[in-house]
Amino acid sequence: MEASHPVKVLIVNHEPLVWDLFRAIFFERDWQLFFAADSKDALEMAWNHQPPLVFIDVTVPDGLAWIAIDRIKHHQRTSHAKVVVLMSIEQELQKTKVQRLDVDALMFKPFNLRQVRELSESLLQKDGMPGSPIASLR
């Protein structure tokens, strides 16, 4: 990526340890990370920064993650964003919600650094952004 135009990534999760994990994942890349702890902040950051990639944990404390996902995917300013839903294996029954919202990928926790990095690059490459050629995890 060009240093003058870093890729913007929004991570929506209420746990600082998860934020640290994402910092470690993207440490070697010149990507600009934004963090939100709830759905309201997530929508505000998405609209202000218009990131091409959003990771959102459906367990944010305000319980409005599904609404935030829908608004990000369908708002004029953010509909271009690739949205990755993070959920625990216990929430697998909610996969139908994920499918109805037209999200781009689903990752079950716990996930590893390689998975997140490769999925990110794959989604951005599909969108015409430069990245290394890799196989899709979908």
VOGU-840440 format. One record per atom (N, C-alpha, C, O): residue number from 1; x, y, z. Coordinates in pm, 1 decimal. Layout:
% VOGU-840440
[NUM,[X,Y,Z]] ...
This chain:
% VOGU-840440
[1,[84.2,-118.0,0.0]] [1,[0.0,0.0,0.0]] [1,[88.4,124.0,0.0]] [1,[197.1,124.8,57.9]] [2,[41.3,225.0,-63.8]] [2,[113.2,350.9,-63.5]] [2,[104.6,413.3,75.4]] [2,[0.9,407.7,141.4]] [3,[214.2,471.9,117.7]] [3,[216.4,533.4,250.2]] [3,[120.7,650.9,258.2]] [3,[70.2,682.2,366.1]] [4,[94.7,717.1,144.8]] [4,[7.6,834.0,147.2]] [4,[-140.3,797.2,155.6]] [4,[-222.7,881.7,190.4]] [5,[-175.0,672.9,124.5]] [5,[-315.3,630.2,127.4]] [5,[-329.4,496.8,201.0]] [5,[-354.5,394.1,138.0]] [6,[-313.9,497.3,331.5]] [6,[-326.3,369.8,403.6]] [6,[-469.8,317.6,398.6]] [6,[-565.8,394.4,393.7]] [7,[-481.3,186.7,399.8]] [7,[-612.5,124.2,405.6]] [7,[-672.2,151.6,542.9]] [7,[-604.7,137.2,644.8]] [8,[-798.0,191.0,544.9]] [8,[-867.1,216.8,671.4]] [8,[-945.8,91.9,710.2]] [8,[-1015.0,32.2,627.9]] [9,[-933.7,54.1,836.4]] [9,[-1003.8,-62.3,888.7]] [9,[-1071.9,-22.5,1019.1]] [9,[-1008.9,33.9,1108.7]] [10,[-1200.0,-52.2,1028.6]] [10,[-1276.3,-26.6,1151.2]] [10,[-1298.0,-158.2,1223.4]] [10,[-1346.8,-254.9,1164.9]] [11,[-1261.5,-161.6,1351.5]] [11,[-1281.4,-279.4,1435.4]] [11,[-1381.3,-242.0,1544.0]] [11,[-1358.0,-149.7,1622.0]] [12,[-1492.8,-314.8,1548.2]] [12,[-1597.6,-287.5,1645.8]] [12,[-1600.2,-402.1,1746.1]] [12,[-1644.4,-512.8,1715.5]] [13,[-1552.4,-373.2,1865.2]] [13,[-1544.9,-471.5,1971.8]] [13,[-1522.8,-395.4,2101.4]] [13,[-1455.5,-292.3,2102.7]] [14,[-1578.6,-445.5,2209.1]] [14,[-1569.2,-374.7,2336.3]] [14,[-1452.0,-420.6,2423.2]] [14,[-1436.3,-371.9,2535.2]] [15,[-1370.4,-512.1,2374.6]] [15,[-1260.8,-566.1,2455.0]] [15,[-1125.9,-511.4,2408.1]] [15,[-1084.9,-539.0,2295.4]] [16,[-1056.9,-435.3,2491.3]] [16,[-924.7,-381.3,2453.5]] [16,[-824.4,-489.0,2412.4]] [16,[-736.6,-462.5,2330.2]] [17,[-835.6,-609.6,2467.6]] [17,[-744.6,-717.3,2426.4]] [17,[-764.1,-753.4,2279.9]] [17,[-668.0,-787.5,2210.9]] [18,[-887.0,-746.1,2232.4]] [18,[-914.3,-772.1,2091.3]] [18,[-854.6,-659.7,2006.2]] [18,[-800.9,-684.8,1898.3]] [19,[-864.2,-537.8,2054.5]] [19,[-802.6,-424.7,1983.0]] [19,[-652.7,-449.8,1969.1]] [19,[-595.2,-427.5,1862.5]] [20,[-589.4,-496.2,2077.0]] [20,[-446.1,-526.0,2072.6]] [20,[-415.3,-636.9,1972.2]] [20,[-314.0,-631.6,1902.5]] [21,[-501.7,-735.8,1965.1]] [21,[-483.9,-844.1,1868.7]] [21,[-486.1,-789.6,1726.0]] [21,[-402.8,-827.5,1643.8]] [22,[-581.0,-700.9,1696.5]] [22,[-588.0,-643.0,1561.9]] [22,[-467.3,-553.6,1533.4]] [22,[-419.2,-548.1,1420.2]] [23,[-418.7,-483.8,1635.5]] [23,[-296.5,-404.1,1615.9]] [23,[-180.1,-496.6,1578.1]] [23,[-99.8,-463.6,1490.9]] [24,[-171.6,-611.3,1643.7]] [24,[-65.6,-707.9,1613.2]] [24,[-82.5,-765.5,1473.2]] [24,[15.9,-785.5,1401.9]] [25,[-205.0,-792.0,1434.0]] [25,[-232.1,-849.1,1302.1]] [25,[-185.9,-755.5,1191.5]] [25,[-125.2,-799.2,1093.7]] [26,[-214.5,-628.1,1207.0]] [26,[-185.1,-532.4,1100.6]] [26,[-59.4,-449.4,1127.6]] [26,[-37.3,-346.8,1063.2]] [27,[21.9,-493.6,1221.9]] [27,[141.6,-419.9,1262.5]] [27,[234.7,-389.7,1144.3]] [27,[285.6,-278.2,1132.4]] [28,[256.5,-487.3,1058.6]] [28,[351.2,-471.5,948.1]] [28,[292.4,-397.7,827.9]] [28,[364.7,-368.1,732.7]] [29,[166.8,-368.6,830.6]] [29,[103.5,-301.9,717.9]] [29,[81.3,-154.4,751.1]] [29,[66.7,-115.9,867.0]] [30,[79.4,-76.3,648.6]] [30,[55.1,66.7,666.6]] [30,[-95.5,90.9,658.6]] [30,[-143.3,162.0,570.3]] [31,[-168.9,31.3,751.1]] [31,[-314.0,42.8,752.9]] [31,[-354.2,126.9,873.3]] [31,[-293.7,118.0,980.2]] [32,[-456.0,207.6,854.2]] [32,[-503.9,294.7,961.0]] [32,[-620.7,225.3,1031.0]] [32,[-723.3,197.4,968.8]] [33,[-605.0,197.9,1159.1]] [33,[-706.4,126.0,1235.4]] [33,[-789.4,222.4,1317.7]] [33,[-736.9,315.2,1379.2]] [34,[-920.8,198.7,1318.1]] [34,[-1014.1,273.5,1400.9]] [34,[-1086.2,172.0,1488.5]] [34,[-1119.7,62.4,1443.7]] [35,[-1109.7,210.0,1614.7]] [35,[-1173.2,117.6,1708.7]] [35,[-1298.9,180.7,1765.8]] [35,[-1301.3,298.8,1800.4]] [36,[-1403.5,99.4,1774.8]] [36,[-1529.1,142.4,1836.0]] [36,[-1572.2,34.8,1934.1]] [36,[-1557.8,-84.3,1906.7]] [37,[-1625.2,76.9,2048.8]] [37,[-1667.4,-17.4,2152.6]] [37,[-1817.1,-46.9,2148.1]] [37,[-1864.8,-138.8,2214.7]] [38,[-1891.1,31.3,2069.3]] [38,[-2035.4,7.5,2059.9]] [38,[-2084.9,44.8,1919.8]] [38,[-2009.6,97.9,1838.2]] [39,[-2210.1,16.6,1894.2]] [39,[-2267.7,36.2,1761.0]] [39,[-2278.0,182.8,1722.4]] [39,[-2256.1,218.9,1606.7]] [40,[-2311.1,266.9,1818.6]] [40,[-2323.4,410.3,1789.6]] [40,[-2189.7,467.4,1742.6]] [40,[-2183.3,536.3,1640.7]] [41,[-2083.7,438.6,1816.8]] [41,[-1951.5,484.8,1776.5]] [41,[-1908.7,422.2,1643.8]] [41,[-1842.6,486.7,1562.3]] [42,[-1946.7,296.8,1623.1]] [42,[-1912.7,229.5,1497.6]] [42,[-1974.7,301.4,1377.8]] [42,[-1907.5,323.5,1277.1]] [43,[-2101.4,337.6,1388.5]] [43,[-2167.4,407.0,1277.7]] [43,[-2105.1,543.6,1254.5]] [43,[-2082.9,583.5,1140.1]] [44,[-2077.0,615.0,1361.9]] [44,[-2015.4,746.2,1348.8]] [44,[-1878.4,736.4,1280.4]] [44,[-1848.0,814.6,1190.3]] [45,[-1796.9,641.0,1323.0]] [45,[-1664.9,624.0,1262.4]] [45,[-1674.3,576.6,1117.7]] [45,[-1597.4,620.2,1032.1]] [46,[-1768.5,487.8,1091.6]] [46,[-1786.1,438.0,954.3]] [46,[-1823.8,552.2,861.0]] [46,[-1768.2,563.2,751.7]] [47,[-1916.0,636.3,901.7]] [47,[-1959.7,746.8,817.2]] [47,[-1850.7,852.6,803.3]] [47,[-1834.1,910.0,695.7]] [48,[-1776.3,879.3,910.3]] [48,[-1671.6,981.8,904.0]] [48,[-1548.2,937.4,826.6]] [48,[-1490.1,1017.1,752.9]] [49,[-1506.7,810.7,841.8]] [49,[-1381.0,764.4,783.3]] [49,[-1399.9,678.0,658.7]] [49,[-1305.6,659.7,581.8]] [50,[-1518.6,625.5,638.1]] [50,[-1553.8,542.8,522.6]] [50,[-1450.5,433.5,493.9]] [50,[-1394.6,428.1,384.4]] [51,[-1425.5,347.2,591.4]] [51,[-1325.1,242.3,570.4]] [51,[-1374.3,137.3,470.5]] [51,[-1493.8,108.0,466.1]] [52,[-1285.2,81.3,391.6]] [52,[-1325.1,-25.1,299.7]] [52,[-1341.3,-160.4,368.8]] [52,[-1390.8,-255.5,308.3]] [53,[-1299.7,-169.2,495.7]] [53,[-1306.6,-295.8,567.6]] [53,[-1352.0,-272.2,711.1]] [53,[-1297.0,-187.5,781.5]] [54,[-1453.6,-348.3,754.2]] [54,[-1509.4,-336.3,888.7]] [54,[-1519.7,-475.2,950.2]] [54,[-1577.2,-566.3,890.7]] [55,[-1463.9,-490.6,1069.2]] [55,[-1482.5,-611.3,1150.0]] [55,[-1576.2,-572.4,1262.8]] [55,[-1549.3,-476.8,1335.7]] [56,[-1686.7,-646.1,1278.2]] [56,[-1780.9,-611.1,1384.9]] [56,[-1821.2,-735.8,1462.2]] [56,[-1868.2,-834.7,1405.9]] [57,[-1801.1,-727.4,1593.1]] [57,[-1838.6,-835.1,1683.8]] [57,[-1985.5,-816.4,1720.1]] [57,[-2025.7,-709.2,1765.4]] [58,[-2064.9,-920.4,1700.3]] [58,[-2209.0,-907.1,1725.5]] [58,[-2243.4,-904.3,1873.7]] [58,[-2360.2,-890.2,1910.0]] [59,[-2142.4,-917.5,1960.0]] [59,[-2170.2,-916.5,2104.0]] [59,[-2139.2,-781.7,2169.3]] [59,[-2120.9,-776.2,2290.9]] [60,[-2132.9,-673.1,2092.0]] [60,[-2108.3,-543.4,2155.7]] [60,[-2218.2,-518.0,2258.6]] [60,[-2333.7,-554.0,2235.8]] [61,[-2183.3,-456.4,2371.3]] [61,[-2275.6,-444.9,2484.5]] [61,[-2408.9,-375.1,2456.4]] [61,[-2508.2,-404.9,2522.7]] [62,[-2413.4,-284.4,2361.3]] [62,[-2540.2,-214.5,2338.8]] [62,[-2643.8,-301.4,2267.5]] [62,[-2759.9,-262.0,2256.6]] [63,[-2603.5,-418.8,2219.0]] [63,[-2697.2,-510.8,2155.6]] [63,[-2748.6,-466.5,2019.4]] [63,[-2845.9,-522.5,1968.8]] [64,[-2684.5,-367.2,1959.7]] [64,[-2732.9,-312.1,1833.4]] [64,[-2640.5,-342.0,1714.7]] [64,[-2646.4,-273.8,1612.4]] [65,[-2557.1,-441.8,1728.5]] [65,[-2462.5,-473.9,1621.6]] [65,[-2533.4,-505.0,1490.5]] [65,[-2488.3,-462.1,1384.2]] [66,[-2643.7,-579.1,1496.7]] [66,[-2714.7,-615.9,1374.1]] [66,[-2767.3,-492.2,1301.1]] [66,[-2765.0,-485.8,1178.2]] [67,[-2814.1,-395.7,1377.0]] [67,[-2862.6,-271.3,1316.6]] [67,[-2745.1,-194.7,1255.5]] [67,[-2756.8,-140.8,1145.4]] [68,[-2633.7,-189.9,1325.2]] [68,[-2515.3,-120.9,1273.2]] [68,[-2467.3,-185.9,1143.9]] [68,[-2432.1,-116.0,1048.8]] [69,[-2465.6,-317.5,1139.6]] [69,[-2423.9,-388.8,1017.8]] [69,[-2515.5,-351.6,901.7]] [69,[-2468.6,-319.7,792.5]] [70,[-2644.3,-355.9,925.7]] [70,[-2740.9,-323.6,820.9]] [70,[-2721.7,-180.5,770.7]] [70,[-2725.1,-156.1,650.1]] [71,[-2702.1,-88.0,860.7]] [71,[-2683.7,52.0,819.8]] [71,[-2553.2,72.6,745.1]] [71,[-2549.0,148.0,647.9]] [72,[-2447.1,7.1,788.9]] [72,[-2319.4,19.1,717.3]] [72,[-2332.5,-36.7,576.2]] [72,[-2283.5,23.9,480.9]] [73,[-2398.0,-151.2,562.1]] [73,[-2409.7,-213.9,430.3]] [73,[-2504.2,-138.7,336.9]] [73,[-2493.6,-152.3,215.0]] [74,[-2595.9,-60.0,391.8]] [74,[-2697.5,1.9,306.0]] [74,[-2695.1,154.3,302.0]] [74,[-2777.7,214.8,233.7]] [75,[-2603.2,216.8,372.8]] [75,[-2593.7,361.9,369.3]] [75,[-2505.6,403.3,251.5]] [75,[-2404.9,338.4,223.0]] [76,[-2542.2,507.6,185.6]] [76,[-2471.3,554.8,67.2]] [76,[-2321.4,575.0,92.4]] [76,[-2239.3,543.2,6.5]] [77,[-2286.3,627.3,208.6]] [77,[-2145.5,656.9,238.0]] [77,[-2062.3,533.8,271.8]] [77,[-1939.6,538.0,262.3]] [78,[-2126.6,424.8,310.8]] [78,[-2051.3,309.2,358.5]] [78,[-2084.7,177.5,288.7]] [78,[-2029.0,73.7,324.3]] [79,[-2172.5,179.6,192.0]] [79,[-2215.0,54.1,128.8]] [79,[-2100.5,-17.1,56.7]] [79,[-2110.7,-136.6,29.0]] [80,[-1992.9,53.2,26.1]] [80,[-1876.4,-6.9,-38.3]] [80,[-1796.6,-95.0,58.2]] [80,[-1718.1,-178.9,14.1]] [81,[-1815.5,-77.2,187.5]] [81,[-1733.8,-146.7,287.5]] [81,[-1757.8,-296.6,285.0]] [81,[-1870.7,-343.5,270.5]] [82,[-1649.3,-370.1,299.4]] [82,[-1656.8,-514.5,319.7]] [82,[-1673.8,-535.1,469.7]] [82,[-1593.1,-486.5,549.0]] [83,[-1778.3,-607.0,508.4]] [83,[-1808.6,-626.9,650.5]] [83,[-1784.3,-772.5,687.6]] [83,[-1837.1,-864.5,625.2]] [84,[-1702.9,-790.6,791.0]] [84,[-1674.5,-922.8,846.1]] [84,[-1738.2,-929.1,983.9]] [84,[-1707.1,-848.3,1071.5]] [85,[-1826.9,-1024.7,1002.5]] [85,[-1893.3,-1043.1,1131.3]] [85,[-1812.3,-1140.8,1215.1]] [85,[-1776.0,-1249.1,1169.1]] [86,[-1784.8,-1101.0,1338.3]] [86,[-1713.9,-1185.7,1434.1]] [86,[-1815.6,-1238.5,1534.1]] [86,[-1892.1,-1161.9,1592.6]] [87,[-1815.8,-1369.3,1553.1]] [87,[-1908.0,-1427.9,1651.2]] [87,[-1848.4,-1555.5,1706.8]] [87,[-1761.1,-1617.6,1646.2]] [88,[-1897.8,-1593.2,1823.5]] [88,[-1850.3,-1716.7,1884.8]] [88,[-1926.1,-1833.6,1824.1]] [88,[-2033.6,-1816.9,1766.5]] [89,[-1869.1,-1950.4,1837.7]] [89,[-1929.4,-2070.7,1781.8]] [89,[-2068.2,-2095.0,1841.8]] [89,[-2154.8,-2153.6,1776.9]] [90,[-2089.1,-2049.6,1966.4]] [90,[-2218.9,-2067.2,2030.6]] [90,[-2328.0,-1986.3,1960.3]] [90,[-2446.7,-2014.8,1975.9]] [91,[-2288.1,-1887.4,1884.4]] [91,[-2385.0,-1801.7,1816.1]] [91,[-2414.0,-1849.4,1674.0]] [91,[-2474.8,-1776.8,1595.4]] [92,[-2371.3,-1969.4,1641.1]] [92,[-2385.3,-2018.4,1504.3]] [92,[-2530.1,-2015.8,1456.3]] [92,[-2555.3,-2002.7,1336.5]] [93,[-2624.8,-2028.1,1548.0]] [93,[-2765.5,-2023.1,1509.1]] [93,[-2802.4,-1888.8,1446.4]] [93,[-2902.5,-1879.1,1375.4]] [94,[-2723.2,-1786.2,1471.8]] [94,[-2750.5,-1653.8,1416.9]] [94,[-2694.8,-1637.0,1276.1]] [94,[-2700.2,-1527.3,1220.5]] [95,[-2640.8,-1745.0,1217.1]] [95,[-2585.8,-1736.0,1082.1]] [95,[-2691.0,-1690.7,981.0]] [95,[-2657.2,-1626.2,881.8]] [96,[-2816.7,-1723.3,1004.6]] [96,[-2920.0,-1679.8,910.2]] [96,[-2933.4,-1527.5,909.6]] [96,[-2960.3,-1468.2,805.2]] [97,[-2914.8,-1464.1,1025.7]] [97,[-2914.3,-1317.7,1031.1]] [97,[-2800.8,-1262.7,946.7]] [97,[-2818.2,-1165.5,873.2]] [98,[-2685.0,-1325.1,957.9]] [98,[-2567.6,-1282.1,883.3]] [98,[-2595.8,-1290.5,733.3]] [98,[-2563.2,-1198.6,658.1]] [99,[-2656.1,-1400.1,691.0]] [99,[-2685.8,-1417.2,548.9]] [99,[-2787.4,-1314.7,500.3]] [99,[-2775.4,-1265.3,388.2]] [100,[-2885.7,-1282.2,581.0]] [100,[-2986.8,-1183.5,541.2]] [100,[-2928.4,-1043.6,527.9]] [100,[-2978.8,-962.7,450.0]] [101,[-2823.1,-1014.4,602.7]] [101,[-2764.5,-881.2,600.2]] [101,[-2661.4,-863.7,489.6]] [101,[-2604.4,-755.4,476.1]] [102,[-2636.2,-965.4,411.5]] [102,[-2545.4,-954.4,298.6]] [102,[-2404.9,-912.4,341.6]] [102,[-2342.1,-828.2,277.4]] [103,[-2356.0,-972.0,451.0]] [103,[-2219.2,-941.8,494.1]] [103,[-2121.9,-1017.0,402.9]] [103,[-2160.6,-1109.5,331.6]] [104,[-1997.7,-976.3,406.5]] [104,[-1899.1,-1032.2,315.2]] [104,[-1828.5,-1155.7,368.8]] [104,[-1781.8,-1238.9,291.0]] [105,[-1820.3,-1168.6,500.3]] [105,[-1755.5,-1285.5,559.1]] [105,[-1797.2,-1299.6,704.2]] [105,[-1842.7,-1204.9,768.4]] [106,[-1780.2,-1420.5,752.9]] [106,[-1812.4,-1455.1,890.9]] [106,[-1690.9,-1526.1,948.2]] [106,[-1637.7,-1618.6,886.7]] [107,[-1647.1,-1483.0,1065.9]] [107,[-1536.0,-1549.4,1134.3]] [107,[-1580.4,-1587.8,1274.8]] [107,[-1638.4,-1507.5,1348.0]] [108,[-1552.1,-1711.8,1310.3]] [108,[-1583.9,-1758.2,1444.7]] [108,[-1464.8,-1737.7,1536.3]] [108,[-1350.2,-1762.9,1499.0]] [109,[-1494.5,-1691.0,1658.5]] [109,[-1390.8,-1675.0,1761.0]] [109,[-1369.2,-1809.9,1828.4]] [109,[-1465.9,-1884.4,1844.4]] [110,[-1250.6,-1844.2,1867.4]] [110,[-1129.5,-1764.7,1850.4]] [110,[-1077.5,-1778.4,1706.8]] [110,[-1091.2,-1883.9,1644.7]] [111,[-1018.9,-1672.6,1655.9]] [111,[-959.4,-1673.2,1522.9]] [111,[-810.5,-1646.9,1538.4]] [111,[-765.7,-1596.6,1641.5]] [112,[-734.5,-1680.9,1435.9]] [112,[-590.5,-1657.6,1447.0]] [112,[-547.1,-1543.6,1355.6]] [112,[-620.2,-1502.5,1265.5]] [113,[-429.2,-1494.9,1380.6]] [113,[-377.7,-1378.8,1308.9]] [113,[-372.0,-1402.5,1158.4]] [113,[-409.5,-1315.1,1080.2]] [114,[-326.0,-1518.8,1118.2]] [114,[-314.7,-1548.7,975.2]] [114,[-449.8,-1543.3,906.8]] [114,[-461.8,-1488.0,797.5]] [115,[-553.1,-1600.8,970.7]] [115,[-687.5,-1599.9,912.2]] [115,[-736.3,-1457.3,887.4]] [115,[-786.6,-1426.0,779.5]] [116,[-721.4,-1373.4,985.8]] [116,[-769.0,-1235.1,974.4]] [116,[-691.2,-1161.2,866.0]] [116,[-750.2,-1091.0,783.9]] [117,[-562.3,-1176.6,865.5]] [117,[-477.4,-1108.4,766.9]] [117,[-512.2,-1153.2,625.0]] [117,[-529.0,-1069.8,536.1]] [118,[-522.8,-1283.3,603.6]] [118,[-551.8,-1335.0,469.7]] [118,[-692.1,-1298.0,423.0]] [118,[-712.4,-1262.2,307.0]] [119,[-787.4,-1306.7,512.9]] [119,[-923.9,-1269.2,476.1]] [119,[-930.6,-1121.1,440.6]] [119,[-996.4,-1083.4,343.6]] [120,[-864.1,-1038.6,517.0]] [120,[-862.4,-894.1,490.7]] [120,[-807.0,-865.1,352.0]] [120,[-867.3,-791.2,274.2]] [121,[-693.1,-923.2,322.1]] [121,[-630.8,-900.6,192.8]] [121,[-718.1,-952.2,79.1]] [121,[-729.4,-888.5,-25.7]] [122,[-778.9,-1066.6,100.6]] [122,[-865.0,-1124.4,-2.5]] [122,[-985.3,-1035.3,-31.5]] [122,[-1017.5,-1009.9,-147.6]] [123,[-1050.9,-988.4,72.6]] [123,[-1168.4,-901.9,53.9]] [123,[-1130.5,-771.1,-14.8]] [123,[-1202.9,-723.8,-102.4]] [124,[-1019.7,-713.4,23.8]] [124,[-977.5,-586.6,-37.0]] [124,[-934.0,-607.5,-181.7]] [124,[-956.4,-521.4,-266.8]] [125,[-872.5,-720.8,-209.0]] [125,[-829.9,-750.2,-345.8]] [125,[-950.9,-767.3,-436.8]] [125,[-947.9,-724.5,-552.2]] [126,[-1056.4,-829.0,-386.6]] [126,[-1179.5,-844.6,-464.2]] [126,[-1239.9,-709.2,-497.6]] [126,[-1311.4,-694.4,-596.7]] [127,[-1210.7,-611.9,-414.7]] [127,[-1263.8,-477.3,-433.3]] [127,[-1171.5,-391.0,-519.9]] [127,[-1194.1,-271.0,-535.3]] [128,[-1067.4,-453.2,-576.1]] [128,[-977.8,-379.7,-663.3]] [128,[-865.5,-307.3,-592.9]] [128,[-792.8,-230.6,-655.9]] [129,[-849.6,-329.6,-464.3]] [129,[-740.1,-266.5,-390.5]] [129,[-618.2,-358.3,-402.0]] [129,[-632.0,-480.6,-404.8]] [130,[-499.0,-298.5,-408.5]] [130,[-378.9,-381.3,-420.5]] [130,[-358.7,-470.4,-298.6]] [130,[-389.6,-432.0,-185.9]] [131,[-307.4,-587.3,-322.9]] [131,[-277.0,-680.2,-214.9]] [131,[-209.5,-802.0,-272.3]] [131,[-208.2,-821.2,-393.9]] [132,[-154.6,-882.9,-188.3]] [132,[-87.7,-1001.7,-239.8]] [132,[-191.6,-1103.9,-281.8]] [132,[-296.4,-1114.5,-218.2]] [133,[-164.6,-1179.9,-388.4]] [133,[-260.0,-1281.5,-430.7]] [133,[-263.3,-1395.0,-329.4]] [133,[-160.8,-1456.1,-299.2]] [134,[-381.8,-1422.2,-277.8]] [134,[-397.3,-1529.5,-180.4]] [134,[-527.8,-1601.6,-206.0]] [134,[-615.3,-1549.9,-275.5]] [135,[-540.9,-1718.5,-151.1]] [135,[-665.0,-1793.8,-165.1]] [135,[-768.3,-1740.1,-68.3]] [135,[-735.5,-1698.0,42.6]] [136,[-891.3,-1742.0,-110.7]] [136,[-1000.6,-1695.3,-25.9]] [136,[-1028.0,-1797.8,83.5]] [136,[-1016.3,-1918.3,61.5]] [137,[-1064.4,-1748.9,200.7]] [137,[-1099.2,-1837.6,312.4]] [137,[-1247.2,-1867.7,314.8]] [137,[-1292.8,-1939.9,403.5]] [138,[-1323.3,-1816.1,222.2]] [138,[-1468.4,-1834.1,222.9]] [138,[-1508.6,-1969.2,175.0]] [138,[-1627.6,-2000.0,169.6]] 
